[in-house]
């Protein structure tokens, strides 16, 4: 579903579940967003993150965002995986 451009900061956009079947440090995973985008990730509960708006959106400037989320474990060597999301912004202020 598109994200309304009038969404206030801290609006939850998605809930992301991460899982690593390893134990110890190899099973502990952290996630982050690549790039400078108006979104942020917050840990929600064990193995779950919330993707939230971090600032105002303007569909006229950017109609869609490509968000890449990187999950990295704490093993040695650290392993990582990426997932890409396309987030469309819906227009709410045009007549």
C-alpha positions as CSV (number, residue, x, y, z in Angstrom):
1,X,0.0,0.0,0.0
2,X,1.3,3.5,-0.8
3,X,2.3,5.7,2.1
4,X,0.3,8.9,2.3
5,X,2.5,12.0,1.9
6,X,0.9,13.6,5.0
7,X,2.0,10.8,7.3
8,X,3.5,12.2,10.5
9,X,7.0,11.3,11.6
10,X,7.1,8.0,13.5
11,X,4.3,6.4,11.4
12,X,4.9,2.7,11.2
13,X,5.3,1.7,7.6
14,X,6.3,-2.0,8.0
15,X,7.2,-4.6,10.5
16,X,10.3,-6.7,9.6
17,X,11.1,-10.0,11.2
18,X,14.7,-11.2,11.1
19,X,15.9,-14.7,12.0
20,X,19.3,-16.3,12.2
21,X,19.3,-20.0,13.2
22,X,22.8,-19.9,14.6
23,X,23.4,-19.6,18.3
24,X,25.4,-17.2,20.4
25,X,26.9,-14.1,18.7
26,X,26.4,-15.8,15.3
27,X,22.6,-15.7,15.9
28,X,22.4,-12.1,17.1
29,X,21.2,-9.9,14.2
30,X,21.1,-6.1,13.8
31,X,19.4,-4.3,10.9
32,X,20.0,-0.9,9.4
33,X,18.9,1.1,6.3
34,X,21.3,2.0,3.6
35,X,21.4,5.6,2.4
36,X,20.0,8.9,3.6
37,X,16.2,8.4,3.5
38,X,13.3,9.8,5.5
39,X,12.8,6.5,7.2
40,X,14.4,4.8,10.3
41,X,14.4,1.3,11.8
42,X,13.7,0.7,15.5
43,X,13.9,-2.6,17.3
44,X,10.4,-3.6,18.3
45,X,10.9,-7.0,20.1
46,X,13.2,-9.9,19.7
47,X,14.0,-10.4,16.0
48,X,11.5,-7.7,15.0
49,X,12.1,-4.2,13.7
50,X,9.6,-1.4,12.8
51,X,10.2,0.7,9.7
52,X,9.0,4.3,10.5
53,X,8.9,7.6,8.8
54,X,11.6,9.8,10.2
55,X,10.6,13.1,8.5
56,X,7.9,14.6,6.2
57,X,7.3,13.1,2.7
58,X,6.6,15.1,-0.4
59,X,5.2,13.1,-3.4
60,X,5.9,15.9,-5.8
61,X,9.6,15.7,-5.0
62,X,10.0,11.9,-4.5
63,X,7.1,9.7,-5.6
64,X,8.8,6.4,-4.5
65,X,11.7,5.3,-2.4
66,X,13.9,2.3,-2.8
67,X,14.8,1.2,0.7
68,X,17.5,-1.4,1.2
69,X,17.6,-3.1,4.7
70,X,20.8,-4.9,5.7
71,X,20.7,-7.6,8.4
72,X,24.1,-8.5,9.9
73,X,25.0,-11.0,12.5
74,X,27.6,-10.6,15.2
75,X,29.6,-13.7,14.2
76,X,33.2,-13.8,13.2
77,X,33.3,-13.3,10.3
78,X,30.0,-11.4,10.3
79,X,27.5,-12.5,7.7
80,X,24.9,-10.2,6.2
81,X,21.8,-10.3,4.0
82,X,19.9,-7.5,2.2
83,X,16.3,-7.0,1.3
84,X,15.0,-4.2,-1.0
85,X,11.6,-2.5,-0.6
86,X,9.9,-0.1,-3.0
87,X,7.8,2.4,-1.0
88,X,5.4,4.4,-3.1
89,X,4.1,7.8,-1.7
90,X,0.5,8.7,-2.4
91,X,-0.7,12.2,-3.1
92,X,-3.1,13.7,-0.7
93,X,-3.1,17.4,-1.4
94,X,-3.9,17.7,-5.1
95,X,-7.4,18.5,-6.3
